[in-house]
Amino acid sequence: MDYSIASYSFHRLLESGKQDMFKYISDCKDMGCALLDPWNGHLAPLIAEDKAIKAGANPTQAHFSDAGLDYARRVKAAADEAGLPVGCLAIDGAHMYEPTAEARAANRACGYRWLEVADILRPQQVRMDTGGTVDLPADQFAIIIEGYNDMVQRAGQKQIEVVLENHWGASHVPENVLRVIEAVPGAGAVVRQRQLGGGAARRWLVDVRPPRQIGAYQGADVRRGRERNRV
């Protein structure tokens, strides 16, 4: 059985200064993980730059600095040395729906920047959120679908899959996850079991592809039939 531990599981260690991305890699190796599942919050220099870009004069800048990308290359080198490929890079801050066109454009550029990082780290997947609200009205749905179609196409050129998670916003509702992945060719999903209720979406996401649960959280790629335990 292959398993990985999402780096967000260690966010308190990150916040306390007791772990950074390089320590996360070495800790995963020590614990016998087969893969890394980094949350972009662990890539602290890039997060700082990302926030500065969003708050600056050009929030639609689509590229990180050379220094930021050099940091990503150092992370990749450390992962390679540990013998741990990257499974899924969880990207916060690039969700598809925001109420204003300006905010959506800034988020889209954020997504482009992180895809640039993904091209260096070479994950199997990147996780991007829907945004929006649980009622998912038609206008939000259309914007979300357009955003995922763009990201899936761009990531696909790098042989990376885009997945969403029943996480927050519209995707908190399993039926909404199902609506999105059925509307976006090539998109997948990771399943947070503890947030699944009953109904058709739960049956499709879990019962049709019965996952083995480890701990409180299971991630399963439900589009392509791959399955990996993720704590």
Z-matrix of the N, CA and C atoms (Angstrom, degrees):
N
C 1 1.454
C 2 1.524 1 110.02
N 3 1.319 2 116.67 1 128.25
C 4 1.460 3 121.65 2 173.88
C 5 1.519 4 109.13 3 -89.68
N 6 1.323 5 116.83 4 138.19
C 7 1.462 6 119.55 5 175.14
C 8 1.518 7 109.64 6 -142.43
N 9 1.302 8 113.89 7 157.29
C 10 1.459 9 120.75 8 177.04
C 11 1.517 10 108.58 9 -141.15
N 12 1.312 11 116.32 10 162.67
C 13 1.460 12 122.09 11 178.33
C 14 1.520 13 107.43 12 -121.46
N 15 1.322 14 115.93 13 117.38
C 16 1.465 15 120.25 14 179.52
C 17 1.523 16 109.34 15 -60.15
N 18 1.320 17 116.64 16 135.84
C 19 1.463 18 118.78 17 -175.90
C 20 1.528 19 111.82 18 -64.61
N 21 1.342 20 117.40 19 -22.26
C 22 1.477 21 118.56 20 176.50
C 23 1.522 22 111.64 21 -60.87
N 24 1.337 23 117.04 22 -24.72
C 25 1.462 24 119.97 23 176.81
C 26 1.522 25 111.84 24 -58.55
N 27 1.323 26 116.30 25 -21.61
C 28 1.458 27 121.84 26 -178.62
C 29 1.531 28 112.37 27 -107.13
N 30 1.341 29 116.90 28 21.86
C 31 1.471 30 117.69 29 -172.41
C 32 1.523 31 112.22 30 -63.54
N 33 1.328 32 118.07 31 -27.74
C 34 1.475 33 118.91 32 177.29
C 35 1.526 34 111.31 33 -69.67
N 36 1.326 35 116.55 34 -37.10
C 37 1.467 36 119.19 35 174.42
C 38 1.519 37 110.56 36 -64.62
N 39 1.328 38 116.73 37 -39.55
C 40 1.461 39 120.84 38 177.17
C 41 1.525 40 110.53 39 -61.17
N 42 1.332 41 116.22 40 -47.42
C 43 1.459 42 120.56 41 -177.67
C 44 1.521 43 111.92 42 -65.05
N 45 1.332 44 116.82 43 -31.24
C 46 1.465 45 120.47 44 -179.23
C 47 1.524 46 112.65 45 -83.99
N 48 1.337 47 116.92 46 -4.66
C 49 1.455 48 120.49 47 -178.60
C 50 1.516 49 114.35 48 81.93
N 51 1.339 50 117.34 49 10.05
C 52 1.455 51 120.92 50 -178.44
C 53 1.533 52 112.82 51 -90.05
N 54 1.314 53 116.87 52 -9.69
C 55 1.463 54 119.98 53 177.86
C 56 1.518 55 108.80 54 -147.26
N 57 1.324 56 116.18 55 138.49
C 58 1.455 57 121.90 56 168.50
C 59 1.516 58 107.59 57 -122.53
N 60 1.310 59 118.14 58 -170.53
C 61 1.457 60 120.24 59 -176.63
C 62 1.526 61 111.72 60 -62.35
N 63 1.310 62 116.78 61 -38.08
C 64 1.460 63 119.97 62 -178.06
C 65 1.528 64 111.09 63 -70.17
N 66 1.324 65 116.71 64 -36.79
C 67 1.474 66 120.20 65 175.88
C 68 1.528 67 110.19 66 -69.19
N 69 1.325 68 117.29 67 -35.85
C 70 1.469 69 119.99 68 175.18
C 71 1.521 70 110.15 69 -58.96
N 72 1.314 71 117.62 70 -43.50
C 73 1.468 72 120.93 71 179.75
C 74 1.529 73 110.25 72 -61.98
N 75 1.325 74 117.04 73 -47.44
C 76 1.467 75 119.22 74 -178.02
C 77 1.523 76 110.97 75 -67.98
N 78 1.337 77 117.96 76 -35.50
C 79 1.465 78 120.34 77 177.55
C 80 1.526 79 110.75 78 -65.00
N 81 1.333 80 117.15 79 -41.47
C 82 1.463 81 120.04 80 178.40
C 83 1.514 82 111.26 81 -62.66
N 84 1.315 83 116.50 82 -40.13
C 85 1.470 84 119.71 83 177.91
C 86 1.521 85 110.04 84 -63.57
N 87 1.333 86 116.84 85 -43.87
C 88 1.462 87 120.71 86 -179.56
C 89 1.527 88 111.64 87 -63.35
N 90 1.330 89 117.47 88 -30.38
C 91 1.472 90 121.38 89 -178.19
C 92 1.526 91 112.91 90 -89.79
N 93 1.318 92 117.37 91 2.08
C 94 1.451 93 120.09 92 175.30
C 95 1.507 94 115.79 93 80.52
N 96 1.324 95 116.95 94 20.98
C 97 1.467 96 120.01 95 178.76
C 98 1.526 97 110.02 96 -67.32
N 99 1.324 98 114.69 97 150.99
C 100 1.465 99 120.38 98 177.79
C 101 1.515 100 112.01 99 -92.90
N 102 1.327 101 115.98 100 -20.04
C 103 1.460 102 122.13 101 -174.24
C 104 1.512 103 109.39 102 -145.58
N 105 1.331 104 114.92 103 165.21
C 106 1.459 105 122.39 104 169.49
C 107 1.521 106 108.54 105 -105.78
N 108 1.317 107 116.36 106 140.68
C 109 1.462 108 121.50 107 173.05
C 110 1.528 109 108.14 108 -126.49
N 111 1.332 110 117.41 109 76.39
C 112 1.466 111 119.42 110 -174.98
C 113 1.527 112 112.66 111 -76.41
N 114 1.299 113 114.68 112 141.38
C 115 1.466 114 124.52 113 167.09
C 116 1.518 115 106.55 114 -91.24
N 117 1.325 116 118.09 115 138.25
C 118 1.459 117 118.19 116 -173.93
C 119 1.517 118 113.06 117 -64.03
N 120 1.328 119 117.52 118 -16.70
C 121 1.461 120 119.46 119 174.48
C 122 1.511 121 113.43 120 -61.68
N 123 1.341 122 117.10 121 -24.17
C 124 1.461 123 120.20 122 178.04
C 125 1.531 124 111.75 123 -75.68
N 126 1.318 125 117.48 124 -17.89
C 127 1.461 126 120.99 125 178.82
C 128 1.533 127 108.14 126 -88.94
N 129 1.328 128 114.80 127 67.15
C 130 1.457 129 122.04 128 -164.75
C 131 1.532 130 114.93 129 -56.30
N 132 1.329 131 120.71 130 -44.61
C 133 1.467 132 118.67 131 178.95
C 134 1.530 133 113.01 132 -60.96
N 135 1.333 134 116.30 133 -36.54
C 136 1.458 135 119.71 134 178.37
C 137 1.528 136 111.50 135 -71.64
N 138 1.319 137 117.16 136 -36.67
C 139 1.466 138 120.39 137 176.59
C 140 1.525 139 110.05 138 -62.98
N 141 1.332 140 116.95 139 -42.55
C 142 1.469 141 120.26 140 178.45
C 143 1.521 142 110.41 141 -61.60
N 144 1.324 143 117.35 142 -43.18
C 145 1.458 144 120.49 143 178.61
C 146 1.527 145 111.13 144 -66.54
N 147 1.333 146 115.92 145 -40.18
C 148 1.461 147 121.09 146 179.18
C 149 1.532 148 110.39 147 -58.94
N 150 1.317 149 116.69 148 -46.12
C 151 1.461 150 120.78 149 179.29
C 152 1.526 151 111.17 150 -63.86
N 153 1.325 152 116.82 151 -39.58
C 154 1.461 153 120.33 152 179.09
C 155 1.527 154 111.25 153 -64.88
N 156 1.320 155 116.73 154 -39.10
C 157 1.469 156 119.79 155 178.00
C 158 1.522 157 110.22 156 -64.39
N 159 1.313 158 117.00 157 -46.40
C 160 1.469 159 120.57 158 -178.37
C 161 1.523 160 112.05 159 -63.01
N 162 1.323 161 116.28 160 -32.34
C 163 1.465 162 120.38 161 -178.55
C 164 1.526 163 112.56 162 -89.39
N 165 1.334 164 117.27 163 -5.41
C 166 1.449 165 121.07 164 -173.61
C 167 1.510 166 114.27 165 -92.45
N 168 1.317 167 114.90 166 -165.51
C 169 1.468 168 121.23 167 -174.94
C 170 1.515 169 112.85 168 -76.55
N 171 1.341 170 117.96 169 -18.75
C 172 1.464 171 121.47 170 -177.05
C 173 1.523 172 110.28 171 -130.58
N 174 1.349 173 117.69 172 72.60
C 175 1.468 174 120.08 173 -176.13
C 176 1.520 175 114.11 174 -69.33
N 177 1.330 176 117.38 175 -10.01
C 178 1.468 177 119.71 176 177.74
C 179 1.532 178 112.03 177 -97.70
N 180 1.324 179 116.73 178 14.84
C 181 1.471 180 120.90 179 173.71
C 182 1.525 181 108.97 180 -59.52
N 183 1.292 182 117.71 181 125.98
C 184 1.464 183 121.84 182 -169.49
C 185 1.521 184 114.00 183 -97.32
N 186 1.339 185 117.60 184 5.69
C 187 1.460 186 119.60 185 -175.76
C 188 1.523 187 110.56 186 -134.98
N 189 1.327 188 115.99 187 143.83
C 190 1.452 189 121.38 188 168.61
C 191 1.526 190 109.17 189 -78.69
N 192 1.321 191 115.52 190 164.92
C 193 1.459 192 120.89 191 178.37
C 194 1.524 193 110.82 192 -70.56
N 195 1.321 194 115.74 193 164.63
C 196 1.463 195 120.26 194 175.44
C 197 1.523 196 110.77 195 -59.12
N 198 1.336 197 116.41 196 -38.34
C 199 1.473 198 119.88 197 179.65
C 200 1.527 199 110.22 198 -64.64
N 201 1.324 200 116.72 199 -40.91
C 202 1.455 201 119.44 200 178.09
C 203 1.521 202 112.39 201 -63.18
N 204 1.307 203 116.75 202 -42.84
C 205 1.461 204 120.30 203 179.77
C 206 1.527 205 111.59 204 -70.05
N 207 1.332 206 117.29 205 -31.41
C 208 1.464 207 120.11 206 174.35
C 209 1.526 208 110.45 207 -63.71
N 210 1.345 209 116.01 208 -38.42
C 211 1.475 210 119.71 209 175.46
C 212 1.530 211 110.07 210 -60.35
N 213 1.334 212 117.23 211 -44.96
C 214 1.465 213 120.69 212 178.11
C 215 1.529 214 110.89 213 -58.88
N 216 1.314 215 116.72 214 -38.78
C 217 1.473 216 119.52 215 178.89
C 218 1.528 217 111.00 216 -66.31
N 219 1.332 218 117.70 217 -35.59
C 220 1.467 219 119.96 218 176.94
C 221 1.528 220 110.55 219 -66.02
N 222 1.326 221 116.32 220 -38.55
C 223 1.470 222 120.43 221 176.25
C 224 1.524 223 109.85 222 -62.31
N 225 1.311 224 116.98 223 -45.78
C 226 1.463 225 120.68 224 179.42
C 227 1.522 226 110.67 225 -60.87
N 228 1.320 227 117.29 226 -41.66
C 229 1.460 228 120.43 227 179.32
C 230 1.526 229 110.81 228 -62.92
N 231 1.337 230 117.05 229 -40.14
C 232 1.463 231 120.30 230 178.55
C 233 1.525 232 111.22 231 -66.40
N 234 1.336 233 116.91 232 -39.46
C 235 1.464 234 120.37 233 177.85
C 236 1.526 235 110.58 234 -64.83
N 237 1.325 236 116.68 235 -41.74
C 238 1.460 237 120.35 236 178.49
C 239 1.529 238 110.97 237 -63.61
N 240 1.313 239 116.29 238 -41.49
C 241 1.466 240 119.77 239 179.80
C 242 1.523 241 110.93 240 -63.15
N 243 1.346 242 115.88 241 -34.90
C 244 1.467 243 120.24 242 178.30
C 245 1.523 244 112.27 243 -79.00
N 246 1.326 245 117.19 244 -10.21
C 247 1.454 246 120.99 245 -178.78
C 248 1.513 247 113.52 246 74.04
N 249 1.342 248 116.50 247 28.42
C 250 1.464 249 121.25 248 -176.16
C 251 1.525 250 110.32 249 -119.44
N 252 1.325 251 117.77 250 108.28
C 253 1.461 252 119.65 251 173.80
C 254 1.534 253 110.67 252 -72.17
N 255 1.314 254 115.80 253 161.61
C 256 1.461 255 121.13 254 178.85
C 257 1.522 256 108.80 255 -90.69
N 258 1.327 257 116.08 256 125.53
C 259 1.454 258 121.03 257 178.63
C 260 1.517 259 111.94 258 -82.49
N 261 1.333 260 115.98 259 -65.15
C 262 1.463 261 121.34 260 -178.21
C 263 1.520 262 109.34 261 -136.69
N 264 1.311 263 116.68 262 127.09
C 265 1.462 264 122.75 263 173.23
C 266 1.524 265 107.81 264 -94.41
N 267 1.322 266 117.44 265 113.36
C 268 1.466 267 122.57 266 179.87
C 269 1.521 268 109.34 267 -84.73
N 270 1.315 269 116.40 268 117.80
C 271 1.462 270 122.13 269 -174.43
C 272 1.519 271 109.98 270 -107.99
N 273 1.310 272 116.63 271 111.26
C 274 1.465 273 121.92 272 171.24
C 275 1.526 274 108.93 273 -92.78
N 276 1.322 275 116.04 274 151.16
C 277 1.456 276 121.18 275 174.87
C 278 1.512 277 114.62 276 94.79
N 279 1.332 278 117.41 277 -1.04
C 280 1.467 279 121.02 278 -178.23
C 281 1.526 280 110.95 279 -120.30
N 282 1.344 281 116.92 280 24.99
C 283 1.460 282 119.89 281 -177.66
C 284 1.528 283 110.70 282 -62.90
N 285 1.318 284 114.72 283 153.82
C 286 1.468 285 121.53 284 -167.59
C 287 1.528 286 113.65 285 -75.42
N 288 1.323 287 116.96 286 -38.74
C 289 1.467 288 118.34 287 -173.86
C 290 1.518 289 112.09 288 -103.73
N 291 1.312 290 115.51 289 130.05
C 292 1.451 291 125.54 290 165.01
C 293 1.523 292 106.28 291 -138.08
N 294 1.315 293 118.46 292 153.46
C 295 1.468 294 119.63 293 -175.67
C 296 1.521 295 114.94 294 -65.36
N 297 1.338 296 118.16 295 -28.04
C 298 1.455 297 119.95 296 -176.61
C 299 1.517 298 111.29 297 -109.79
N 300 1.326 299 115.55 298 150.93
C 301 1.460 300 120.71 299 178.58
C 302 1.526 301 110.86 300 -62.61
N 303 1.336 302 116.59 301 -35.11
C 304 1.469 303 120.69 302 -178.79
C 305 1.527 304 110.61 303 -64.76
N 306 1.332 305 116.12 304 -44.81
C 307 1.464 306 119.62 305 179.77
C 308 1.525 307 111.02 306 -67.08
N 309 1.319 308 116.51 307 -37.51
C 310 1.470 309 119.41 308 177.75
C 311 1.522 310 110.85 309 -64.52
N 312 1.329 311 116.94 310 -40.98
C 313 1.465 312 119.95 311 179.10
C 314 1.528 313 110.99 312 -63.75
N 315 1.333 314 117.01 313 -39.12
C 316 1.464 315 120.34 314 178.32
C 317 1.525 316 110.49 315 -65.21
N 318 1.331 317 116.77 316 -40.86
C 319 1.461 318 119.91 317 178.21
C 320 1.523 319 111.72 318 -67.13
N 321 1.323 320 116.49 319 -37.75
C 322 1.460 321 119.37 320 179.45
C 323 1.532 322 109.96 321 -63.71
N 324 1.320 323 116.56 322 -43.81
C 325 1.462 324 119.86 323 177.37
C 326 1.524 325 110.92 324 -62.67
N 327 1.322 326 116.43 325 -37.19
C 328 1.468 327 120.70 326 175.09
C 329 1.517 328 110.05 327 -59.28
N 330 1.330 329 116.93 328 -44.14
C 331 1.456 330 120.33 329 176.89
C 332 1.509 331 112.51 330 -60.21
N 333 1.335 332 116.67 331 -41.37
C 334 1.466 333 119.91 332 177.81
C 335 1.530 334 110.99 333 -62.17
N 336 1.325 335 116.40 334 -40.83
C 337 1.468 336 119.38 335 179.62
C 338 1.534 337 110.39 336 -61.67
N 339 1.328 338 115.79 337 -44.39
C 340 1.459 339 118.13 338 -177.29
C 341 1.522 340 112.28 339 -72.48
N 342 1.317 341 117.41 340 -27.68
C 343 1.471 342 118.50 341 172.69
C 344 1.524 343 110.31 342 -65.18
N 345 1.318 344 116.61 343 -32.71
C 346 1.464 345 120.97 344 175.45
C 347 1.538 346 109.92 345 -62.61
N 348 1.330 347 115.62 346 -41.41
C 349 1.466 348 120.02 347 176.28
C 350 1.529 349 110.23 348 -66.41
N 351 1.340 350 116.02 349 -42.07
C 352 1.464 351 119.80 350 179.32
C 353 1.527 352 111.27 351 -60.36
N 354 1.297 353 116.93 352 -34.60
C 355 1.462 354 120.20 353 179.14
C 356 1.526 355 110.99 354 -63.55
N 357 1.325 356 116.66 355 -25.27
C 358 1.463 357 121.24 356 176.14
C 359 1.525 358 110.97 357 -85.01
N 360 1.325 359 117.38 358 -45.30
C 361 1.467 360 121.38 359 -176.27
C 362 1.526 361 112.44 360 -75.95
N 363 1.333 362 117.50 361 -22.97
C 364 1.461 363 124.16 362 177.67
C 365 1.531 364 113.80 363 58.32
N 366 1.334 365 118.36 364 51.90
C 367 1.462 366 119.14 365 173.39
C 368 1.518 367 110.60 366 -71.82
N 369 1.332 368 115.96 367 160.52
C 370 1.454 369 120.40 368 171.08
C 371 1.531 370 110.10 369 -69.88
N 372 1.328 371 115.75 370 -35.24
C 373 1.457 372 121.85 371 -174.18
C 374 1.522 373 110.54 372 -141.22
N 375 1.326 374 115.45 373 156.60
C 376 1.460 375 121.85 374 165.29
C 377 1.523 376 107.64 375 -123.23
N 378 1.328 377 116.52 376 139.06
C 379 1.460 378 121.51 377 178.22
C 380 1.528 379 108.68 378 -101.60
N 381 1.322 380 115.68 379 123.14
C 382 1.458 381 122.45 380 174.33
C 383 1.519 382 108.12 381 -126.65
N 384 1.319 383 116.27 382 142.03
C 385 1.457 384 121.43 383 -174.25
C 386 1.524 385 112.61 384 -89.49
N 387 1.323 386 113.93 385 161.94
C 388 1.461 387 120.18 386 178.46
C 389 1.522 388 112.11 387 -77.48
N 390 1.347 389 117.19 388 -40.12
C 391 1.458 390 119.21 389 -162.67
C 392 1.519 391 108.99 390 70.91
N 393 1.315 392 117.03 391 -163.16
C 394 1.452 393 120.38 392 177.68
C 395 1.517 394 112.81 393 80.58
N 396 1.320 395 115.39 394 -167.67
C 397 1.458 396 122.32 395 -175.38
C 398 1.527 397 109.86 396 -123.55
N 399 1.318 398 115.66 397 161.67
C 400 1.456 399 120.04 398 -172.57
C 401 1.525 400 112.79 399 -64.86
N 402 1.339 401 117.52 400 -25.33
C 403 1.467 402 118.58 401 179.09
C 404 1.526 403 112.06 402 -76.11
N 405 1.304 404 118.99 403 -18.09
C 406 1.464 405 127.37 404 174.92
C 407 1.534 406 112.19 405 43.03
N 408 1.347 407 116.84 406 68.83
C 409 1.467 408 118.75 407 177.07
C 410 1.526 409 111.39 408 -66.61
N 411 1.329 410 115.11 409 167.59
C 412 1.467 411 121.18 410 -171.87
C 413 1.514 412 112.71 411 -58.97
N 414 1.343 413 118.42 412 -38.47
C 415 1.467 414 119.70 413 -178.28
C 416 1.522 415 111.00 414 -66.50
N 417 1.329 416 116.83 415 -41.24
C 418 1.461 417 119.58 416 176.63
C 419 1.527 418 110.92 417 -64.61
N 420 1.313 419 116.59 418 -44.18
C 421 1.459 420 120.98 419 -178.57
C 422 1.527 421 110.82 420 -58.02
N 423 1.326 422 116.71 421 -44.29
C 424 1.466 423 120.60 422 -179.23
C 425 1.527 424 111.03 423 -62.49
N 426 1.322 425 117.31 424 -42.18
C 427 1.465 426 121.35 425 179.55
C 428 1.526 427 110.73 426 -66.35
N 429 1.311 428 116.17 427 -42.58
C 430 1.465 429 120.61 428 179.62
C 431 1.524 430 111.00 429 -63.07
N 432 1.332 431 116.81 430 -43.81
C 433 1.462 432 120.59 431 -179.72
C 434 1.524 433 110.76 432 -64.30
N 435 1.322 434 116.49 433 -42.38
C 436 1.475 435 119.37 434 178.38
C 437 1.522 436 110.51 435 -60.67
N 438 1.331 437 116.31 436 -42.37
C 439 1.455 438 120.19 437 -179.72
C 440 1.518 439 112.36 438 -63.62
N 441 1.320 440 116.53 439 -47.05
C 442 1.466 441 118.99 440 179.24
C 443 1.523 442 111.91 441 -65.41
N 444 1.314 443 118.02 442 -38.74
C 445 1.460 444 119.27 443 177.94
C 446 1.528 445 110.97 444 -58.18
N 447 1.327 446 116.09 445 -41.80
C 448 1.466 447 120.25 446 178.52
C 449 1.520 448 110.71 447 -64.40
N 450 1.343 449 116.40 448 -48.29
C 451 1.455 450 120.06 449 -176.69
C 452 1.527 451 112.20 450 -67.39
N 453 1.328 452 117.10 451 -38.88
C 454 1.461 453 120.11 452 178.42
C 455 1.524 454 110.35 453 -62.53
N 456 1.325 455 116.12 454 -41.82
C 457 1.468 456 119.79 455 179.89
C 458 1.530 457 110.60 456 -64.78
N 459 1.323 458 116.99 457 -45.29
C 460 1.470 459 120.21 458 -178.43
C 461 1.526 460 111.59 459 -67.77
N 462 1.336 461 116.21 460 -43.44
C 463 1.463 462 119.24 461 179.25
C 464 1.525 463 111.02 462 -67.02
N 465 1.325 464 115.78 463 -36.21
C 466 1.456 465 119.75 464 179.79
C 467 1.517 466 112.67 465 -60.86
N 468 1.322 467 116.89 466 -32.50
C 469 1.457 468 120.23 467 176.17
C 470 1.520 469 111.88 468 -63.83
N 471 1.340 470 116.16 469 -20.42
C 472 1.459 471 121.59 470 177.72
C 473 1.535 472 111.41 471 -102.50
N 474 1.341 473 116.42 472 9.70
C 475 1.469 474 122.25 473 -177.32
C 476 1.534 475 111.39 474 59.54
N 477 1.322 476 116.02 475 40.20
C 478 1.466 477 122.74 476 177.75
C 479 1.521 478 107.97 477 -122.33
N 480 1.315 479 116.68 478 137.26
C 481 1.457 480 121.75 479 179.26
C 482 1.524 481 110.29 480 -93.49
N 483 1.322 482 116.92 481 142.27
C 484 1.470 483 122.91 482 174.83
C 485 1.518 484 108.42 483 -99.04
N 486 1.327 485 115.96 484 128.37
C 487 1.462 486 121.35 485 178.10
C 488 1.521 487 109.76 486 -125.14
N 489 1.331 488 116.14 487 153.69
C 490 1.448 489 121.12 488 171.00
C 491 1.516 490 108.73 489 -115.57
N 492 1.307 491 116.06 490 167.59
C 493 1.461 492 122.14 491 -173.48
C 494 1.519 493 108.31 492 -132.72
N 495 1.330 494 117.01 493 143.27
C 496 1.466 495 120.19 494 172.73
C 497 1.525 496 107.52 495 -74.64
N 498 1.316 497 114.49 496 84.08
C 499 1.458 498 123.71 497 -157.62
C 500 1.525 499 111.56 498 -121.94
N 501 1.328 500 116.48 499 -61.50
C 502 1.471 501 122.02 500 178.79
C 503 1.529 502 107.14 501 -161.10
N 504 1.320 503 115.90 502 173.06
C 505 1.457 504 120.06 503 179.91
C 506 1.519 505 110.86 504 61.63
N 507 1.321 506 116.33 505 -143.44
C 508 1.461 507 120.88 506 -177.93
C 509 1.528 508 111.94 507 -59.73
N 510 1.325 509 116.64 508 -34.09
C 511 1.462 510 119.69 509 -175.10
C 512 1.525 511 112.81 510 -75.17
N 513 1.327 512 117.81 511 -4.04
C 514 1.459 513 120.59 512 175.76
C 515 1.528 514 110.91 513 -63.67
N 516 1.326 515 116.60 514 -22.96
C 517 1.469 516 122.47 515 -178.73
C 518 1.533 517 108.63 516 -98.58
N 519 1.338 518 119.00 517 119.07
C 520 1.467 519 120.43 518 -176.81
C 521 1.523 520 113.72 519 -55.22
N 522 1.333 521 117.37 520 -36.96
C 523 1.466 522 119.51 521 179.00
C 524 1.523 523 111.83 522 -61.29
N 525 1.335 524 116.53 523 -33.39
C 526 1.466 525 119.50 524 177.98
C 527 1.524 526 111.23 525 -70.02
N 528 1.326 527 117.02 526 -37.67
C 529 1.460 528 120.34 527 175.72
C 530 1.520 529 109.73 528 -58.75
N 531 1.315 530 115.52 529 -46.21
C 532 1.458 531 120.45 530 -179.82
C 533 1.523 532 111.05 531 -62.18
N 534 1.334 533 117.44 532 -42.71
C 535 1.466 534 120.55 533 178.36
C 536 1.519 535 111.11 534 -58.51
N 537 1.309 536 116.77 535 -43.45
C 538 1.464 537 120.51 536 -175.96
C 539 1.524 538 110.91 537 -68.78
N 540 1.330 539 117.71 538 -49.40
C 541 1.462 540 118.10 539 -174.90
C 542 1.525 541 111.47 540 -70.09
N 543 1.342 542 117.12 541 -24.80
C 544 1.458 543 118.59 542 174.65
C 545 1.525 544 111.80 543 -74.82
N 546 1.337 545 116.39 544 -24.69
C 547 1.467 546 120.61 545 -178.35
C 548 1.520 547 113.13 546 -90.33
N 549 1.325 548 117.52 547 -13.37
C 550 1.468 549 121.35 548 -176.02
C 551 1.523 550 109.18 549 -118.48
N 552 1.322 551 118.60 550 101.68
C 553 1.468 552 120.18 551 178.65
C 554 1.530 553 111.03 552 -58.32
N 555 1.320 554 115.77 553 130.35
C 556 1.459 555 120.36 554 177.40
C 557 1.504 556 114.99 555 93.17
N 558 1.343 557 118.11 556 -12.68
C 559 1.467 558 120.18 557 179.22
C 560 1.523 559 109.65 558 -79.49
N 561 1.321 560 115.96 559 152.52
C 562 1.457 561 121.94 560 176.64
C 563 1.510 562 110.45 561 -129.77
N 564 1.325 563 115.51 562 -171.70
C 565 1.465 564 120.19 563 -179.43
C 566 1.510 565 109.40 564 -145.46
N 567 1.322 566 116.34 565 148.86
C 568 1.456 567 122.13 566 165.26
C 569 1.518 568 106.50 567 -109.14
N 570 1.313 569 115.74 568 141.57
C 571 1.460 570 121.60 569 -169.43
C 572 1.521 571 110.43 570 -107.85
N 573 1.310 572 115.39 571 121.51
C 574 1.461 573 121.81 572 172.64
C 575 1.526 574 106.14 573 -95.39
N 576 1.321 575 116.50 574 100.08
C 577 1.460 576 120.37 575 -168.43
C 578 1.518 577 113.05 576 -60.64
N 579 1.311 578 116.88 577 -38.44
C 580 1.459 579 118.01 578 -173.47
C 581 1.519 580 112.01 579 -67.30
N 582 1.336 581 118.54 580 -12.93
C 583 1.451 582 121.21 581 178.42
C 584 1.523 583 112.68 582 -103.43
N 585 1.319 584 116.34 583 10.80
C 586 1.456 585 119.68 584 177.25
C 587 1.520 586 109.83 585 -91.39
N 588 1.315 587 115.45 586 135.70
C 589 1.457 588 120.57 587 173.36
C 590 1.514 589 109.71 588 -101.96
N 591 1.322 590 116.20 589 -150.44
C 592 1.449 591 120.68 590 176.74
C 593 1.517 592 110.29 591 -90.11
N 594 1.313 593 116.43 592 -169.00
C 595 1.450 594 120.64 593 173.02
C 596 1.507 595 113.79 594 99.67
N 597 1.346 596 113.62 595 178.81
C 598 1.459 597 121.07 596 -173.78
C 599 1.515 598 112.32 597 -63.15
N 600 1.339 599 117.60 598 -40.45
C 601 1.465 600 119.34 599 -177.76
C 602 1.519 601 111.18 600 -64.40
N 603 1.329 602 116.56 601 -41.56
C 604 1.455 603 118.47 602 178.24
C 605 1.520 604 110.20 603 -62.20
N 606 1.315 605 117.49 604 -43.02
C 607 1.465 606 120.10 605 -179.78
C 608 1.524 607 110.76 606 -61.87
N 609 1.331 608 116.86 607 -40.06
C 610 1.463 609 119.89 608 -179.52
C 611 1.514 610 111.41 609 -70.48
N 612 1.336 611 116.89 610 -44.22
C 613 1.456 612 121.28 611 -174.37
C 614 1.524 613 112.63 612 -75.07
N 615 1.321 614 117.18 613 -32.05
C 616 1.464 615 119.59 614 -172.82
C 617 1.516 616 112.13 615 -119.10
N 618 1.323 617 118.20 616 -53.36
C 619 1.457 618 119.68 617 -172.04
C 620 1.526 619 112.04 618 -69.93
N 621 1.332 620 117.13 619 -34.60
C 622 1.460 621 120.03 620 178.31
C 623 1.518 622 110.85 621 -72.32
N 624 1.344 623 116.23 622 -33.86
C 625 1.463 624 122.47 623 175.56
C 626 1.516 625 107.76 624 -117.99
N 627 1.342 626 118.99 625 73.22
C 628 1.463 627 119.60 626 -168.80
C 629 1.520 628 112.29 627 -61.22
N 630 1.323 629 116.88 628 117.18
C 631 1.470 630 119.69 629 -179.56
C 632 1.520 631 112.09 630 -87.57
N 633 1.304 632 115.84 631 154.56
C 634 1.451 633 121.27 632 170.08
C 635 1.519 634 106.80 633 -90.23
N 636 1.300 635 116.63 634 127.80
C 637 1.465 636 119.69 635 -175.54
C 638 1.519 637 110.41 636 -94.36
N 639 1.324 638 114.70 637 135.72
C 640 1.461 639 121.49 638 171.96
C 641 1.515 640 106.51 639 -125.31
N 642 1.290 641 118.72 640 122.50
C 643 1.454 642 121.68 641 -179.96
C 644 1.518 643 111.86 642 64.25
N 645 1.330 644 115.70 643 -146.11
C 646 1.463 645 121.42 644 -174.66
C 647 1.515 646 113.06 645 -92.79
N 648 1.306 647 117.22 646 -10.68
C 649 1.471 648 119.35 647 -171.50
C 650 1.507 649 109.96 648 -137.77
N 651 1.308 650 115.50 649 133.38
C 652 1.471 651 121.14 650 176.15
C 653 1.509 652 108.25 651 -128.16
N 654 1.333 653 117.42 652 130.18
C 655 1.453 654 120.77 653 172.11
C 656 1.507 655 109.48 654 -106.98
N 657 1.312 656 116.71 655 126.70
C 658 1.470 657 120.15 656 178.10
C 659 1.508 658 108.99 657 -135.33
N 660 1.323 659 116.31 658 133.57
C 661 1.449 660 121.10 659 175.44
C 662 1.519 661 107.27 660 -79.68
N 663 1.325 662 116.10 661 108.08
C 664 1.458 663 119.28 662 -173.59
C 665 1.521 664 112.63 663 -93.78
N 666 1.314 665 118.34 664 -8.20
C 667 1.467 666 119.33 665 179.91
C 668 1.523 667 111.09 666 -83.14
N 669 1.312 668 117.89 667 -43.77
C 670 1.464 669 120.01 668 -173.29
C 671 1.519 670 113.03 669 -106.50
N 672 1.308 671 116.79 670 4.70
C 673 1.453 672 119.04 671 173.76
C 674 1.513 673 114.92 672 81.42
N 675 1.340 674 117.79 673 5.39
C 676 1.459 675 118.73 674 174.98
C 677 1.515 676 108.08 675 -80.76
N 678 1.301 677 115.60 676 152.12
C 679 1.447 678 119.51 677 -179.61
C 680 1.518 679 109.26 678 -139.54
N 681 1.307 680 116.12 679 132.30
C 682 1.458 681 120.60 680 180.00
C 683 1.507 682 108.21 681 -145.07
N 684 1.291 683 117.46 682 132.19
C 685 1.451 684 120.30 683 177.17
C 686 1.515 685 110.09 684 -77.03
N 687 1.313 686 114.33 685 129.50
C 688 1.464 687 120.86 686 -178.33
C 689 1.516 688 107.85 687 -133.59
N 690 1.291 689 116.18 688 121.08
C 691 1.470 690 120.84 689 -176.40
C 692 1.517 691 109.47 690 -90.95
